[in-house]
Amino acid sequence: MTEKPILSIVIPTLNAADTLPSCLAALRLGERAELPHEILVVDGGSGDGTVALARQAGARQVDAERGRGTQLRAGGQAANGEWLLFLHADTILAGDWPGAISRFISDPASRYRAAYCRLGFDDDQPGHRLIAAAANLRSRLFGLPYGDQALLIHRDYYRTMGEYPALLLMEDVALVCRIGRRNLQQLPDVTALTSAERYRRNGTMRRVVRNWICLGAYFLGVSPERIARFYR
């Protein structure tokens, strides 16, 4: 792409060869839309084929110290776009995301707010549907979308908010708390379809309880380092 991108899509990766191809394939829809964009894959030292897959897809590779907060921060700093879309490597944007993003960024008021996607999972199990519904309700009521719901934000506003903190965990919560519920909006007609593998692997209820304990601990002032040790 020769023209300066309007949008930079930042994807942190660590051994994401199994999920990254589907994530990148969904982004090809943007190539047919009038939305000049670049894709940055910010790798934290993958030992599988993640980096090769990113290059084959035409993404720009950025190396960073391992840690999602650190990688997101590095990607935001390396981005050339006026707008930033932070996206997880195991998430697929479903729906007319180029149209929804174009409409959001065309509104001058959006320069001082951020947008996220409705959460969904890549299977139709009742437990996972319930988790997604609870996450979407949490996002609307409390302004707490997680990183797997993606985040769209103007570059200048993002920097004003202090960027993603270089934390081992809770970097997404830290940033949206600074943005505030009144300045967060759900993108209409776009779903972030996220892999449910971690729930299948760890047990659905066990994972849910652990997530809520981590969130509560964060708001009680427990350090992200201690929360990360518990989480992992």
N, C-alpha and C positions, 0 to 999 in steps of 0.2 A: 504494500500500500504506500503510495507516494504522498497523499494528502495527510495532513495532521489529523490523528483520530479525535473524534469527539468523545469517545468512550474508551476507557481502558478496563478490561476485564482481568482481574487479578485472582489467580488460583494458586493457593499454597499446596504443595505436594510433598509426600513422603511415602515412597513405595506404593504409588497409586496406579500402577500399570493395569490393574483389573478394572478400575472404575473411570479413569481419566478418558479413555476413548469415547465412551458414551457421553460424558460431560462435554467434550469438545465437539462431538458430532452434533449435539443439539445447538451449539453456537453457530453452526454453519448457516442457520436461518438468517442470521444477521448479515451475511454476505450478500443476500438478495434484497436487503432493505437499505434505505438511504440513511444509514447510520454508520459512518466511518468509525471503525473500532480496531483496537489491537488486543491481543491476548497475551498476558504475561503469566508464565508458569514459574512460580517461585519455589525452587526445590531446596529441601533441607538435608540433602545427602542421600538420595534414594540409591538402593543397591539393586533395583530391578530395572525394567526397561522404561521407567517413567520419562526420563529425560529424552530418550530416543523417540518415544511416541509424541512428546510435545513438539520436538523439532520437525518430525514428519508432518504434523498437522499445521505447521507454519507459525507456531507460537514462539514468542520471544522468551528465552530462558533467563532467569535471574537466580543466582545462587545466594543462599542466606544461611545463617546459623539455624540449626534445627529448633523448632518451636513455632507453633502456629501464629502467635502474636508477633514474634520477631519476623516471620516470613511475610505476614500481611503488611507489616510496617515497611519492610524493605520493598515490597511490590508497589505500595502506594507512593513511595519516594521515587521509584524508577519509572513510574507511569508517565506517559506523555499526554494523556487525554484530559480534557476539561472536566469530565465526569468519571467517577470510579465506580466499578461494580465488583464487589468482593464476593467470590463464589467458591464453595468447597468442591474438591475434586470428585466427591462421590454424590454430587447433586446434578440433576438434569433440569434445565429450565423448560417447562412445558407451557404451551400456549403462545400467544402472540407477544412474546417478550420484547421484540424490537419496537412494535407499535406502542406498547405500554410505556416503555422507557422513553421513546420519542415524545409521547404526549406529556410525560412527567417533566422532562428537561426543557420542554418548550414553554412551560409556565415560569415566568420570572420569579415567582414566590418560592419555587422549588430550590433556588440557590441557597436557601436558608432552612432547609429541612432535608430529611432522608427518607428513603423508601425501602421496603422489604417485601418479600413474597409470601404468599400463603404456603404453608407447609403441607407436604404429602409424602407418602412412602412408596417404594417401588413394589409393594405387594398389597393385597387387599384384605389382609387378616383383620378381624374385628379389633383386636388389641391395638394394632398399629393405627387404625383409623381413629380410635379413641385418643391415642397419644397425640396425633396430629390435630384433632379437634381441640384438645386441651391447650396445645401450644398456640394455636391460632387465637383462642380466647385470651390466653395470657398476654399475647402480643397486643391485642386490641385494648384490653382493660388496663394493663400496667406498662405498656410500652417496652416490652422485654422480648423482642424477637432474638433468637439465637443465630449464630453464624451460619447454620445450615439453611436458613431462610434467605440468605444473600443480603447484601446491603448496597444500595445505590445512593451516592452522595457526591455533591460538587467538590472538586479538589480543594478550593479555597475554604469552604465550610468545614471539610474534613480536617484540614490543618488547623483551623481555628479551634476545633474540638479536641486538638491534641493528638490526633492520629490514633491508630491502634497501639495500645501499650505492649511492650515486649514482655508479656507474661506467659507462663507455662500453661495457664488455664484461665478462663473467665475474661479473656481479652474482648470478646464480643459484648458481654454484659457491661463491662467497664465503659465501652464506647457509647452504647445506646443509652446508658444512664446519663452520660454527659449531654447527649443530644436531647433527651427528654421526650416524654410521651406525646406532648402537643406538637412536636416537630417531626414525628414519625408517621408515615402513611403506608398502608398496604397497597402494592401495585394491583390494580384490577386485572382479572383474567389471566394471571400468571401463577403457576404453581411450581414451587421448588420441590421436585421429586427426589427425595433423599434415600440413600440405601438404608434398609432396615437390618443389615447384616449384624451390626453391633448389638441390636436387641435380640436377634436370633441366637447370636453366639453367647451372650452373657445372661440371657433370660430377660423377658420383657419387664416384668415387675421389679426385678432386682435392679435393672438399669434405670428405670423411672425413679425408684426410691433413691438411688445413688445420685442422680441428677438433682433431685430436690434437696438432698442433704448438702450437696456442693453449693447450690444457689443460696440456701439459708446460711451456710457457713460464711460465704462471701459477704453477705449483708451484715453479718455479725462481726465482721472485721478480721476473720481468719485469713492468714496470708495465702495468696494464690499458690505458693510453693507447697504449703501443707495440704491445701485442697487437692493439688495435682497428685501428690503422693497417695492420698486416700482414693482418688478417682481411678488411678492406674493400678 
